Amino acid sequence: MPPARAGLFVYAKDAPRLVAFYTTLIHMRQLHSAADLTVLEADGVQLLVHAIPPSIAATIDISVPPAPRENTALKFFFTVPSLALARRVALQLGGEVFREEWTGAGFQVCNALDPEGNIFQVREPV
């Protein structure tokens, strides 16, 4: 398989938890896993979950439920079959899909957050 042409990194305090979150919610498949990096893929987009070094991770506090990390210039999105199902699954995995929805060209969209507070969007085709 050739290298990916597009993707994104997410730095994680609890990498196994984020891997489980995205593989379950977004139905991503795991392409590679090492001690500090897991490569996930869905629909040609790769998500690289990079473990924060333990010495730095120890200084980071993730609340339960997680506080949204809103001060970022980038927001990614994934398409899911059902926003209602995504809401239930995200809550079970320590994240959340928010109630407010917007309509786009051929989709409904909601903001969401993962168990570490990273904000992203989920889209349901209409």
All heavy atoms as an XYZ file, in Angstrom:
968
protein
N       0.850     -1.177      0.000
C       0.000      0.000      0.000
C       0.897      1.242      0.000
O       1.786      1.358      0.826
C      -0.893     -0.039      1.242
C      -1.700      1.199      1.450
S      -2.770      1.134      2.903
C      -4.095      0.163      2.249
N       0.631      2.192     -0.904
C       1.446      3.414     -0.946
C       1.167      4.307      0.258
O       0.135      4.160      0.911
C       0.996      4.091     -2.242
C      -0.361      3.556     -2.516
C      -0.391      2.161     -1.937
N       2.078      5.233      0.535
C       1.841      6.166      1.643
C       0.567      6.979      1.410
O       0.163      7.223      0.277
C       3.068      7.082      1.620
C       4.076      6.392      0.785
C       3.330      5.483     -0.146
N      -0.046      7.396      2.500
C      -1.268      8.197      2.421
C      -0.978      9.542      1.776
O       0.094     10.110      1.940
C      -1.845      8.413      3.810
N      -1.971     10.050      1.065
C      -1.856     11.369      0.448
C      -2.506     12.453      1.309
O      -2.306     13.635      1.078
C      -2.477     11.347     -0.936
C      -1.724     10.419     -1.879
C      -2.334     10.382     -3.258
N      -2.584     11.692     -3.842
C      -1.735     12.359     -4.627
N      -0.569     11.825     -4.917
N      -2.056     13.533     -5.116
N      -3.303     12.037      2.307
C      -3.952     12.996      3.188
C      -4.216     12.337      4.533
O      -4.459     11.136      4.602
C      -5.267     13.483      2.592
N      -4.154     13.132      5.567
C      -4.437     12.620      6.900
C      -4.205     13.702      7.933
O      -3.954     14.855      7.604
N      -4.317     13.311      9.179
C      -4.088     14.250     10.264
C      -3.538     13.505     11.470
O      -3.706     12.296     11.600
C      -5.379     14.983     10.626
C      -6.553     14.102     11.032
C      -7.108     14.574     12.354
C      -7.608     14.182      9.955
N      -2.849     14.245     12.311
C      -2.316     13.729     13.563
C      -3.187     14.218     14.701
O      -3.671     15.345     14.679
C      -0.911     14.288     13.830
C       0.197     13.502     13.232
C       0.597     13.723     11.931
C       0.867     12.536     13.981
C       1.633     13.013     11.375
C       1.897     11.815     13.441
C       2.287     12.051     12.123
N      -3.354     13.378     15.707
C      -3.934     13.814     16.966
C      -2.990     13.302     18.054
O      -2.595     12.133     18.045
C      -5.396     13.329     17.162
C      -5.508     11.830     17.173
C      -5.990     13.931     18.430
N      -2.564     14.195     18.918
C      -1.668     13.825     20.011
C      -2.528     13.462     21.208
O      -3.429     14.198     21.584
C      -0.712     14.977     20.325
C       0.248     15.183     19.178
C      -0.056     16.037     18.136
C       1.433     14.463     19.117
C       0.801     16.200     17.062
C       2.300     14.613     18.041
C       1.980     15.484     17.025
O       2.826     15.630     15.957
N      -2.241     12.307     21.809
C      -3.131     11.740     22.816
C      -2.431     11.454     24.132
O      -1.346     10.877     24.152
C      -3.731     10.440     22.279
N      -3.091     11.824     25.205
C      -2.626     11.429     26.534
C      -2.882      9.943     26.734
O      -2.027      9.229     27.243
C      -3.341     12.249     27.611
C      -2.934     11.829     29.012
C      -3.554     12.693     30.086
C      -3.123     12.153     31.446
N      -3.273     13.127     32.499
N      -4.064      9.478     26.340
C      -4.428      8.065     26.446
C      -4.699      7.543     25.039
O      -5.841      7.459     24.591
C      -5.659      7.922     27.337
C      -6.045      6.478     27.611
O      -5.562      5.570     26.902
O      -6.859      6.260     28.529
N      -3.624      7.203     24.332
C      -3.735      6.786     22.933
C      -4.643      5.572     22.742
O      -5.488      5.588     21.841
C      -2.350      6.543     22.337
N      -4.544      4.510     23.548
C      -5.445      3.377     23.337
C      -6.924      3.765     23.428
O      -7.756      3.249     22.679
C      -5.061      2.390     24.448
C      -3.633      2.710     24.741
C      -3.535      4.205     24.580
N      -7.243      4.688     24.316
C      -8.645      5.125     24.438
C      -9.103      5.870     23.188
O     -10.216      5.664     22.705
C      -8.821      6.002     25.680
C     -10.258      6.368     25.927
C     -10.440      7.068     27.237
N     -11.864      7.186     27.546
C     -12.354      7.988     28.450
N     -11.542      8.726     29.194
N     -13.649      8.051     28.666
N      -8.235      6.748     22.647
C      -8.621      7.464     21.431
C      -8.705      6.523     20.233
O      -9.591      6.662     19.385
C      -7.650      8.608     21.123
C      -7.835      9.888     21.921
C      -6.983     11.017     21.351
C      -9.269     10.315     22.016
N      -7.812      5.559     20.159
C      -7.878      4.565     19.081
C      -9.212      3.822     19.152
O      -9.907      3.670     18.143
C      -6.680      3.587     19.142
C      -6.907      2.376     18.248
C      -5.389      4.310     18.766
N      -9.601      3.377     20.328
C     -10.875      2.677     20.492
C     -12.045      3.586     20.123
O     -13.006      3.146     19.480
C     -11.028      2.167     21.923
N     -11.982      4.850     20.494
C     -13.046      5.806     20.195
C     -13.240      5.942     18.689
O     -14.349      5.788     18.176
C     -12.715      7.168     20.825
C     -13.746      8.231     20.572
C     -14.860      8.330     21.383
C     -13.590      9.145     19.542
C     -15.819      9.319     21.166
C     -14.537     10.128     19.316
C     -15.655     10.219     20.132
N     -12.169      6.235     17.962
C     -12.289      6.474     16.528
C     -12.539      5.192     15.731
O     -13.268      5.225     14.734
C     -11.077      7.248     15.998
C     -11.102      8.685     16.435
C     -10.241      9.163     17.424
C     -12.016      9.582     15.892
C     -10.291     10.475     17.840
C     -12.075     10.901     16.306
C     -11.204     11.344     17.280
O     -11.271     12.652     17.703
N     -11.984      4.073     16.152
C     -12.269      2.832     15.417
C     -13.732      2.431     15.586
O     -14.342      1.919     14.653
C     -11.356      1.664     15.837
O     -11.458      1.440     17.237
C      -9.914      1.907     15.444
N     -14.297      2.698     16.743
C     -15.697      2.328     16.991
C     -16.661      3.347     16.396
O     -17.590      2.984     15.672
C     -15.948      2.173     18.502
O     -15.023      1.219     19.029
C     -17.367      1.706     18.778
N     -16.470      4.620     16.680
C     -17.417      5.652     16.237
C     -17.378      5.854     14.725
O     -18.418      5.955     14.083
C     -17.131      6.975     16.949
C     -18.096      8.112     16.622
C     -19.472      7.832     17.215
C     -17.561      9.435     17.114
N     -16.193      5.919     14.157
C     -16.036      6.250     12.743
C     -15.818      4.993     11.895
O     -15.749      5.068     10.687
C     -14.866      7.246     12.546
C     -14.989      8.441     13.489
C     -14.764      7.726     11.107
C     -16.226      9.287     13.302
N     -15.707      3.855     12.530
C     -15.452      2.583     11.831
C     -14.128      2.627     11.077
O     -14.029      2.153      9.941
C     -16.609      2.220     10.892
C     -17.928      2.166     11.589
N     -18.265      1.142     12.442
C     -18.971      3.012     11.578
C     -19.473      1.367     12.928
N     -19.919      2.491     12.432
N     -13.122      3.207     11.723
C     -11.793      3.254     11.115
C     -11.116      1.905     11.320
O     -11.361      1.235     12.310
C     -10.955      4.372     11.731
C     -11.598      5.740     11.586
S     -10.515      7.088     12.054
C      -9.766      7.400     10.454
N     -10.277      1.548     10.386
C      -9.517      0.308     10.556
C      -8.079      0.654     10.888
O      -7.546      1.687     10.455
C      -9.617     -0.580      9.321
C      -9.031     -0.006      8.075
C      -9.320     -0.922      6.883
N      -8.706     -0.365      5.697
C      -7.575     -0.807      5.162
N      -6.952     -1.841      5.670
N      -7.075     -0.221      4.098
N      -7.483     -0.202     11.673
C      -6.112      0.013     12.123
C      -5.150     -0.535     11.075
O      -5.201     -1.709     10.726
C      -5.901     -0.691     13.466
C      -4.608     -0.355     14.131
C      -4.564     -0.895     15.538
O      -5.445     -0.626     16.345
N      -3.543     -1.657     15.834
N      -4.259      0.332     10.578
C      -3.275     -0.073      9.584
C      -1.937     -0.429     10.199
O      -1.205     -1.256      9.661
C      -3.053      1.047      8.554
C      -4.264      1.520      7.755
C      -3.859      2.637      6.811
C      -4.872      0.357      6.986
N      -1.606      0.225     11.305
C      -0.291      0.050     11.934
C      -0.410      0.429     13.405
O      -1.161      1.329     13.762
C       0.733      0.965     11.238
C       2.048      1.050     11.945
N       2.999      0.072     11.856
C       2.548      1.998     12.763
C       4.039      0.422     12.591
N       3.796      1.584     13.149
N       0.356     -0.260     14.219
C       0.389      0.094     15.637
C       1.785     -0.148     16.185
O       2.390     -1.196     15.937
C      -0.632     -0.726     16.415
O      -0.659     -0.293     17.761
N       2.292      0.826     16.900
C       3.565      0.739     17.610
C       3.340      1.348     18.990
O       2.247      1.820     19.295
C       4.654      1.486     16.850
N       4.357      1.351     19.811
C       4.212      1.840     21.184
C       3.683      3.269     21.254
O       2.889      3.596     22.121
C       5.543      1.738     21.913
N       4.106      4.129     20.336
C       3.729      5.540     20.431
C       2.893      6.052     19.253
O       2.568      7.231     19.196
C       4.968      6.406     20.585
C       5.886      6.336     19.378
O       5.749      5.407     18.551
O       6.756      7.223     19.245
N       2.537      5.175     18.304
C       1.816      5.637     17.131
C       0.900      4.544     16.591
O       1.323      3.401     16.407
C       2.797      6.039     16.025
C       2.178      6.535     14.724
C       1.546      7.907     14.901
C       3.226      6.580     13.624
N      -0.358      4.903     16.348
C      -1.305      4.011     15.695
C      -1.861      4.739     14.490
O      -2.253      5.907     14.579
C      -2.451      3.610     16.646
O      -1.890      2.953     17.774
C      -3.436      2.679     15.963
N      -1.886      4.055     13.358
C      -2.401      4.619     12.120
C      -3.759      3.993     11.836
O      -3.879      2.772     11.734
C      -1.440      4.370     10.937
C      -2.011      4.968      9.648
C      -0.055      4.938     11.231
N      -4.771      4.860     11.730
C      -6.131      4.441     11.420
C      -6.499      4.974     10.040
O      -5.937      5.985      9.587
C      -7.107      4.985     12.465
C      -6.803      4.661     13.916
C      -7.777      5.393     14.834
C      -6.847      3.164     14.153
N      -7.482      4.319      9.399
C      -7.892      4.763      8.072
C      -9.379      4.525      7.875
O      -9.922      3.525      8.335
C      -7.104      3.995      7.006
C      -7.296      4.498      5.581
C      -8.504      3.886      4.875
O      -8.931      2.774      5.219
O      -9.035      4.541      3.984
N     -10.017      5.486      7.213
C     -11.410      5.346      6.778
C     -11.591      6.197      5.536
O     -11.192      7.370      5.521
C     -12.382      5.785      7.864
N     -12.151      5.609      4.514
C     -12.476      6.335      3.284
C     -11.287      7.098      2.707
O     -11.432      8.223      2.231
C     -13.652      7.288      3.517
C     -14.912      6.552      3.936
O     -15.165      5.458      3.389
O     -15.630      7.059      4.813
N     -10.093      6.513      2.784
C      -8.908      7.125      2.201
C      -8.240      8.187      3.044
O      -7.243      8.772      2.636
N      -8.761      8.468      4.226
C      -8.162      9.465      5.127
C      -7.542      8.734      6.313
O      -8.174      7.863      6.911
C      -9.212     10.482      5.626
C      -8.606     11.433      6.645
C      -9.804     11.240      4.464
N      -6.320      9.092      6.619
C      -5.653      8.483      7.764
C      -5.686      9.408      8.969
O      -5.564     10.619      8.839
C      -4.204      8.130      7.433
C      -4.094      6.973      6.479
C      -2.669      6.497      6.302
O      -1.727      7.045      6.856
N      -2.511      5.458      5.509
N      -5.871      8.798     10.130
C      -5.777      9.483     11.413
C      -4.636      8.821     12.158
O      -4.667      7.617     12.417
C      -7.076      9.355     12.202
C      -7.083      9.957     13.604
C      -6.902     11.474     13.548
C      -8.378      9.620     14.322
N      -3.611      9.590     12.474
C      -2.456      9.075     13.187
C      -2.572      9.497     14.646
O      -2.558     10.696     14.948
C      -1.158      9.600     12.577
C      -0.839      9.022     11.195
C      -1.623      9.712     10.109
C       0.631      9.089     10.925
N      -2.745      8.542     15.522
C      -2.872      8.802     16.950
C      -1.493      8.630     17.555
O      -0.963      7.523     17.612
C      -3.905      7.851     17.602
C      -4.031      8.160     19.092
C      -5.256      7.958     16.903
N      -0.917      9.741     17.967
C       0.455      9.754     18.482
C       0.419      9.944     19.997
O      -0.123     10.936     20.490
C       1.232     10.892     17.824
C       2.710     10.770     17.965
N       3.364     10.906     19.158
C       3.660     10.506     17.038
C       4.660     10.757     18.970
N       4.859     10.508     17.698
N       0.969      8.998     20.716
C       0.996      9.080     22.181
C       1.933     10.200     22.634
O       3.074     10.289     22.179
C       1.442      7.750     22.773
N       1.424     11.032     23.522
C       2.251     12.067     24.133
C       3.235     11.365     25.066
O       2.848     10.450     25.797
C       1.368     13.061     24.913
C       0.423     13.782     23.958
C       2.212     14.052     25.701
C      -0.636     14.624     24.650
N       4.513     11.759     25.067
C       5.469     11.114     25.972
C       4.968     11.144     27.419
O       4.376     12.139     27.859
C       6.741     11.956     25.807
C       6.610     12.569     24.444
C       5.134     12.803     24.256
N       5.179     10.054     28.157
C       4.660      9.957     29.534
C       5.020     11.135     30.433
O       4.192     11.565     31.233
C       5.267      8.655     30.052
C       5.513      7.845     28.818
C       5.867      8.841     27.743
N       6.226     11.666     30.309
C       6.624     12.785     31.179
C       5.777     14.026     30.913
O       5.482     14.797     31.825
C       8.106     13.109     30.996
O       8.362     13.499     29.655
N       5.374     14.230     29.674
C       4.517     15.367     29.331
C       3.058     15.028     29.640
O       2.314     15.857     30.167
C       4.696     15.757     27.850
C       6.141     16.220     27.619
C       3.696     16.834     27.441
C       6.506     16.422     26.166
N       2.638     13.803     29.319
C       1.252     13.380     29.574
C       0.895     13.514     31.054
O      -0.244     13.845     31.390
C       1.045     11.945     29.094
N       1.861     13.284     31.928
C       1.609     13.380     33.374
C       1.230     14.796     33.795
O       0.609     14.979     34.840
C       2.831     12.898     34.143
N       1.569     15.784     32.983
C       1.258     17.176     33.326
C      -0.078     17.639     32.743
O      -0.496     18.764     32.978
C       2.366     18.122     32.825
O       2.353     18.140     31.386
C       3.732     17.694     33.332
N      -0.737     16.778     31.975
C      -1.989     17.131     31.308
C      -3.155     16.507     32.062
O      -3.163     15.317     32.343
C      -1.987     16.640     29.844
C      -0.849     17.312     29.068
C      -3.330     16.903     29.179
C      -0.619     16.724     27.690
N      -4.153     17.332     32.376
C      -5.336     16.850     33.072
C      -6.505     16.799     32.096
O      -6.853     17.810     31.485
C      -5.669     17.773     34.249
C      -6.871     17.289     35.038
O      -6.987     16.069     35.262
O      -7.699     18.138     35.409
N      -7.080     15.620     31.933
C      -8.275     15.445     31.113
C      -9.440     15.215     32.067
O      -9.453     14.241     32.810
C      -8.138     14.243     30.153
C      -6.900     14.364     29.263
C      -9.412     14.075     29.326
C      -6.918     15.478     28.261
N     -10.403     16.128     32.057
C     -11.546     16.000     32.958
C     -12.550     14.983     32.425
O     -12.504     14.590     31.269
C     -12.215     17.363     33.140
O     -12.700     17.825     31.897
N     -13.447     14.556     33.295
C     -14.529     13.656     32.911
C     -15.838     14.335     33.299
O     -16.059     14.553     34.494
C     -14.397     12.280     33.617
C     -15.561     11.381     33.252
C     -13.075     11.628     33.245
N     -16.691     14.702     32.352
C     -16.473     14.603     30.914
C     -15.378     15.566     30.472
O     -15.051     16.521     31.187
C     -17.825     14.994     30.321
C     -18.467     15.853     31.356
C     -17.956     15.351     32.674
N     -14.810     15.334     29.280
C     -13.688     16.171     28.850
C     -14.115     17.605     28.559
O     -15.215     17.846     28.055
C     -13.211     15.475     27.572
C     -14.385     14.713     27.080
C     -15.161     14.312     28.304
N     -13.247     18.540     28.894
C     -13.482     19.946     28.551
C     -13.137     20.133     27.080
O     -12.091     19.668     26.627
C     -12.608     20.848     29.416
N     -14.009     20.786     26.332
C     -13.723     20.993     24.908
C     -12.460     21.831     24.704
O     -12.260     22.838     25.376
C     -14.950     21.744     24.394
C     -16.027     21.450     25.377
C     -15.328     21.280     26.691
N     -11.633     21.401     23.785
C     -10.441     22.159     23.369
C     -10.853     22.983     22.160
O     -10.756     22.543     21.027
C      -9.298     21.221     23.008
C      -8.738     20.461     24.165
C      -7.614     19.566     23.699
N      -7.014     18.866     24.814
C      -6.148     17.885     24.670
N      -5.782     17.476     23.463
N      -5.630     17.295     25.721
N     -11.317     24.181     22.419
C     -11.892     25.001     21.355
C     -10.896     25.949     20.710
O     -11.176     26.500     19.655
C     -13.077     25.787     21.913
C     -14.187     24.865     22.398
C     -15.317     25.593     23.055
O     -15.054     26.329     24.035
O     -16.449     25.427     22.589
N      -9.754     26.162     21.304
C      -8.789     27.117     20.778
C      -7.829     26.443     19.804
O      -6.650     26.295     20.060
C      -8.002     27.765     21.924
C      -8.897     28.616     22.796
O      -9.863     29.199     22.315
N      -8.599     28.686     24.071
N      -8.381     26.053     18.673
C      -7.575     25.443     17.628
C      -8.054     25.970     16.283
O      -9.231     26.301     16.125
C      -7.649     23.901     17.679
O      -6.832     23.354     16.651
C      -9.067     23.398     17.530
N      -7.154     26.068     15.346
C      -7.492     26.624     14.038
C      -8.024     25.571     13.070
O      -8.538     25.909     12.012
C      -6.266     27.297     13.431
N      -7.900     24.297     13.411
C      -8.331     23.226     12.518
C      -9.437     22.403     13.155
O      -9.439     22.181     14.356
C      -7.149     22.301     12.201
C      -5.964     22.927     11.487
C      -4.828     21.930     11.396
C      -6.350     23.410     10.107
N     -10.358     21.951     12.320
C     -11.398     21.035     12.775
C     -11.605     20.022     11.655
O     -11.812     20.398     10.505
C     -12.701     21.765     13.064
C     -13.778     20.849     13.646
C     -15.152     21.512     13.726
C     -15.178     22.729     14.605
N     -16.535     23.298     14.752
N     -11.537     18.752     11.977
C     -11.744     17.727     10.966
C     -13.156     17.187     11.055
O     -13.873     17.436     12.007
C     -10.707     16.611     11.086
C     -10.617     15.956     12.430
C     -11.311     14.787     12.697
C      -9.826     16.490     13.441
C     -11.235     14.169     13.922
C      -9.734     15.879     14.685
C     -10.440     14.712     14.921
N     -13.580     16.450     10.006
C     -14.908     15.859     10.015
C     -14.862     14.469      9.410
O     -13.972     14.144      8.639
C     -15.930     16.726      9.270
C     -15.714     16.811      7.787
C     -16.291     15.869      6.934
C     -14.945     17.823      7.237
C     -16.105     15.939      5.564
C     -14.756     17.896      5.873
C     -15.327     16.957      5.033
N     -15.839     13.662      9.805
C     -16.029     12.322      9.268
C     -17.516     12.126      9.008
O     -18.361     12.675      9.713
C     -15.558     11.251     10.258
C     -14.071     11.201     10.432
C     -13.488     11.719     11.575
C     -13.262     10.623      9.471
C     -12.111     11.672     11.748
C     -11.895     10.569      9.636
C     -11.317     11.093     10.777
N     -17.828     11.311      8.011
C     -19.202     10.962      7.718
C     -19.564      9.694      8.473
O     -18.779      8.749      8.529
C     -19.392     10.753      6.198
O     -19.067     11.987      5.537
C     -20.813     10.362      5.858
N     -20.744      9.714      9.076
C     -21.269      8.552      9.803
C     -22.635      8.209      9.214
O     -23.283      9.060      8.615
C     -21.397      8.837     11.322
C     -20.028      9.084     11.951
C     -22.319     10.009     11.601
N     -23.078      6.968      9.376
C     -24.381      6.608      8.820
C     -25.554      7.279      9.534
O     -26.595      7.531      8.929
C     -24.458      5.094      8.979
C     -23.226      4.645      9.653
C     -22.364      5.827      9.911
N     -25.398      7.596     10.830
C     -26.510      8.128     11.616
C     -25.988      9.009     12.737
O     -25.184      8.555     13.566
C     -27.317      6.960     12.200
O     -28.133      7.389     13.258
N     -26.460     10.243     12.790
C     -26.084     11.131     13.896
C     -26.646     10.620     15.217
O     -25.984     10.705     16.256
C     -26.556     12.559     13.635
C     -25.876     13.287     12.470
C     -26.525     14.647     12.259
C     -24.385     13.424     12.716
N     -27.859     10.081     15.193
C     -28.473      9.557     16.426
C     -27.636      8.418     16.991
O     -27.367      8.368     18.195
C     -29.897      9.093     16.155
N     -27.206      7.506     16.140
C     -26.362      6.401     16.592
C     -25.008      6.921     17.066
O     -24.488      6.488     18.098
C     -26.174      5.373     15.483
C     -25.265      4.196     15.806
C     -25.800      3.402     16.999
C     -25.108      3.286     14.583
N     -24.436      7.881     16.348
C     -23.147      8.460     16.747
C     -23.243      9.092     18.136
O     -22.311      8.981     18.935
C     -22.688      9.485     15.721
N     -24.371      9.725     18.438
C     -24.551     10.321     19.774
C     -24.476      9.249     20.863
O     -23.804      9.420     21.875
C     -25.890     11.043     19.864
C     -25.907     12.382     19.209
C     -27.211     13.143     19.476
N     -27.149     14.403     18.781
C     -27.652     14.619     17.564
N     -28.278     13.646     16.928
N     -27.530     15.789     17.001
N     -25.181      8.150     20.654
C     -25.194      7.075     21.660
C     -23.810      6.441     21.809
O     -23.338      6.231     22.929
C     -26.234      6.017     21.287
C     -27.660      6.500     21.425
C     -28.690      5.391     21.307
N     -28.626      4.638     20.073
C     -29.255      4.965     18.949
N     -30.006      6.052     18.900
N     -29.158      4.194     17.878
N     -23.163      6.146     20.703
C     -21.856      5.482     20.737
C     -20.805      6.396     21.362
O     -20.008      5.962     22.200
C     -21.435      5.030     19.318
C     -19.997      4.548     19.287
C     -22.373      3.944     18.815
N     -20.796      7.665     20.972
C     -19.806      8.602     21.516
C     -19.912      8.695     23.038
O     -18.894      8.679     23.737
C     -19.971      9.982     20.884
N     -21.130      8.783     23.567
C     -21.313      8.848     25.021
C     -20.780      7.601     25.716
O     -20.151      7.685     26.773
C     -22.784      9.052     25.380
C     -23.309     10.473     25.262
C     -24.813     10.508     25.510
C     -22.575     11.411     26.204
N     -21.017      6.434     25.126
C     -20.520      5.182     25.706
C     -18.997      5.130     25.738
O     -18.421      4.461     26.590
C     -21.044      3.977     24.915
C     -22.531      3.774     25.024
C     -23.040      2.737     24.041
O     -22.327      2.244     23.178
N     -24.321      2.401     24.166
N     -18.358      5.854     24.806
C     -16.899      5.818     24.694
C     -16.213      7.006     25.355
O     -15.016      7.190     25.224
C     -16.497      5.748     23.214
C     -16.969      4.497     22.471
C     -16.763      4.668     20.974
C     -16.230      3.274     22.987
N     -16.970      7.834     26.061
C     -16.373      8.957     26.788
C     -16.324     10.264     26.023
O     -15.694     11.218     26.462
N     -16.993     10.343     24.884
C     -17.057     11.577     24.109
C     -18.477     12.082     24.052
O     -19.324     11.707     24.869
N     -18.756     12.925     23.062
C     -20.100     13.465     22.922
C     -20.306     13.982     21.504
O     -19.386     14.532     20.895
C     -20.308     14.622     23.909
C     -21.684     15.204     23.901
C     -21.898     16.297     24.929
O     -20.957     16.612     25.687
O     -23.018     16.840     24.968
N     -21.510     13.797     20.976
C     -21.956     14.456     19.753
C     -23.040     15.424     20.196
O     -24.039     15.021     20.787
C     -22.498     13.442     18.710
C     -23.086     14.180     17.509
C     -21.391     12.488     18.266
N     -22.813     16.700     19.954
C     -23.714     17.735     20.441
C     -25.046     17.719     19.700
O     -25.156     17.210     18.594
C     -23.047     19.105     20.329
C     -21.758     19.193     21.094
C     -20.572     19.496     20.443
C     -21.716     18.948     22.454
C     -19.374     19.572     21.148
C     -20.528     19.020     23.160
C     -19.358     19.334     22.500
N     -26.078     18.278     20.310
C     -27.437     18.262     19.767
C     -27.642     19.232     18.601
O     -28.424     18.972     17.707
C     -28.450     18.599     20.875
C     -28.556     17.506     21.889
C     -29.487     16.439     21.392
N     -29.379     15.257     22.248
C     -29.565     14.033     21.819
N     -29.876     13.806     20.570
N     -29.458     13.021     22.626
N     -26.980     20.384     18.640
C     -27.197     21.378     17.589
C     -26.741     20.822     16.237
O     -25.642     20.300     16.114
C     -26.433     22.667     17.905
C     -26.751     23.792     16.963
C     -26.119     25.107     17.370
O     -25.317     25.134     18.314
O     -26.439     26.107     16.717
N     -27.628     20.942     15.238
C     -27.343     20.432     13.894
C     -27.455     21.552     12.874
O     -28.227     22.488     13.050
C     -28.328     19.321     13.506
C     -28.224     18.079     14.335
C     -29.144     16.956     13.849
O     -29.651     17.024     12.699
O     -29.357     16.018     14.628
N     -26.691     21.421     11.803
C     -26.763     22.317     10.662
C     -26.974     21.480      9.415
O     -26.577     20.323      9.356
C     -25.474     23.120     10.506
C     -25.155     23.974     11.684
C     -25.585     25.254     11.920
C     -24.327     23.620     12.800
N     -25.087     25.703     13.118
C     -24.298     24.714     13.679
C     -23.604     22.480     13.145
C     -23.588     24.715     14.862
C     -22.899     22.478     14.327
C     -22.892     23.587     15.170
N     -27.572     22.094      8.425
C     -27.796     21.425      7.154
C     -26.813     21.955      6.127
O     -26.645     23.171      5.984
C     -29.242     21.674      6.655
O     -30.144     21.176      7.642
C     -29.495     20.974      5.334
N     -26.148     21.022      5.453
C     -25.245     21.374      4.367
C     -25.792     20.798      3.071
O     -26.907     20.272      3.030
N     -25.008     20.876      2.031
C     -25.408     20.348      0.723
C     -25.343     18.824      0.758
O     -24.291     18.223      0.570
C     -24.493     20.897     -0.361
N     -26.469     18.201      1.082
C     -26.531     16.746      1.092
C     -26.191     16.091      2.411
O     -25.995     14.878      2.463
N     -26.114     16.871      3.498
C     -25.794     16.283      4.792
C     -26.314     17.121      5.948
O     -26.578     18.301      5.804
C     -24.284     16.070      4.944
C     -23.467     17.339      4.842
C     -23.257     18.146      5.957
C     -22.899     17.724      3.637
C     -22.510     19.313      5.869
C     -22.144     18.884      3.546
C     -21.951     19.680      4.657
N     -26.465     16.472      7.096
C     -26.689     17.115      8.397
C     -25.367     16.999      9.137
O     -24.688     15.969      9.034
C     -27.780     16.404      9.192
C     -29.180     16.607      8.677
C     -29.650     18.034      8.845
O     -29.838     18.728      7.852
N     -29.823     18.489     10.053
N     -25.007     17.985      9.912
C     -23.713     17.998     10.593
C     -23.861     18.457     12.039
O     -24.724     19.273     12.353
C     -22.690     18.890      9.832
C     -23.143     20.322      9.807
C     -21.289     18.757     10.405
N     -23.036     17.875     12.908
C     -22.974     18.246     14.329
C     -21.515     18.342     14.754
O     -20.663     17.605     14.248
C     -23.597     17.164     15.209
S     -25.327     16.904     14.987
N     -21.259     19.196     15.707
C     -19.958     19.189     16.362
C     -19.928     18.043     17.360
O     -20.967     17.623     17.884
C     -19.682     20.507     17.074
C     -19.335     21.615     16.112
O     -18.808     21.380     15.039
N     -19.638     22.837     16.495
N     -18.730     17.558     17.630
C     -18.544     16.454     18.564
C     -17.222     16.651     19.284
O     -16.414     17.501     18.893
C     -18.540     15.126     17.797
N     -17.020     15.879     20.354
C     -15.722     15.881     20.988
C     -15.355     14.466     21.390
O     -16.207     13.638     21.684
C     -15.630     16.843     22.173
C     -16.195     16.446     23.515
C     -15.454     17.225     24.586
C     -17.650     16.773     23.607
N     -14.046     14.205     21.354
C     -13.551     12.882     21.717
C     -13.241     12.848     23.210
O     -13.412     13.862     23.906
C     -12.360     12.471     20.826
C     -11.089     13.273     21.060
O     -10.915     13.906     22.136
O     -10.225     13.257     20.158
N     -12.799     11.727     23.757
C     -12.573     11.616     25.205
C     -11.492     12.543     25.756
O     -11.379     12.693     26.964
C     -12.169     10.151     25.395
C     -12.766      9.439     24.245
C     -12.699     10.416     23.104
N     -10.706     13.154     24.884
C      -9.690     14.098     25.357
C     -10.081     15.543     25.069
O      -9.299     16.451     25.299
C      -8.327     13.742     24.760
C      -7.848     12.396     25.287
C      -6.362     12.151     25.142
O      -5.621     13.033     24.661
O      -5.928     11.051     25.543
N     -11.295     15.763     24.584
C     -11.804     17.107     24.379
C     -11.552     17.691     23.000
O     -11.895     18.847     22.756
N     -10.956     16.929     22.077
C     -10.717     17.426     20.722
C     -12.050     17.566     19.993
O     -12.852     16.634     19.966
C      -9.797     16.476     19.948
C      -8.454     16.350     20.620
O      -7.744     17.329     20.786
N      -8.118     15.143     21.028
N     -12.285     18.752     19.409
C     -13.524     19.047     18.703
C     -13.386     18.593     17.248
O     -12.374     18.875     16.600
C     -13.841     20.541     18.754
C     -13.947     21.037     20.196
C     -15.089     20.867     17.957
C     -15.165     20.589     20.930
N     -14.411     17.936     16.733
C     -14.473     17.554     15.325
C     -15.939     17.547     14.935
O     -16.801     17.910     15.732
C     -13.801     16.198     15.087
C     -14.470     15.021     15.769
C     -15.274     14.153     15.039
C     -14.298     14.796     17.127
C     -15.891     13.079     15.669
C     -14.910     13.720     17.749
C     -15.710     12.855     17.016
N     -16.234     17.198     13.693
C     -17.622     17.140     13.246
C     -17.949     15.758     12.715
O     -17.074     15.061     12.194
C     -17.898     18.156     12.133
C     -17.941     19.580     12.610
C     -18.357     20.527     11.517
O     -18.239     20.247     10.333
N     -18.862     21.691     11.920
N     -19.212     15.394     12.852
C     -19.744     14.200     12.207
C     -20.858     14.654     11.271
O     -21.630     15.562     11.601
C     -20.232     13.130     13.205
C     -19.053     12.459     13.882
C     -21.167     13.706     14.240
N     -20.908     13.998     10.110
C     -21.897     14.337      9.085
C     -22.696     13.096      8.718
O     -22.129     12.024      8.565
C     -21.214     14.858      7.831
C     -20.468     16.136      8.035
C     -19.791     16.572      6.761
N     -19.191     17.885      6.931
C     -18.738     18.613      5.931
N     -18.807     18.185      4.693
N     -18.210     19.794      6.164
N     -23.986     13.280      8.574
C     -24.872     12.213      8.122
C     -25.399     12.595      6.746
O     -25.970     13.678      6.574
C     -26.035     12.040      9.096
C     -27.063     11.035      8.640
C     -28.252     10.960      9.576
O     -28.115     11.255     10.777
O     -29.342     10.594      9.098
N     -25.229     11.721      5.747
C     -25.786     12.023      4.425
C     -27.313     12.087      4.486
O     -27.936     11.345      5.240
C     -25.339     10.855      3.557
C     -24.268     10.146      4.328
C     -24.505     10.460      5.769
N     -27.908     13.008      3.711
C     -29.364     13.078      3.617
C     -29.791     12.916      2.164
O     -29.039     13.122      1.265
C     -29.944     14.384      4.205
C     -29.704     14.437      5.692
C     -29.375     15.605      3.515
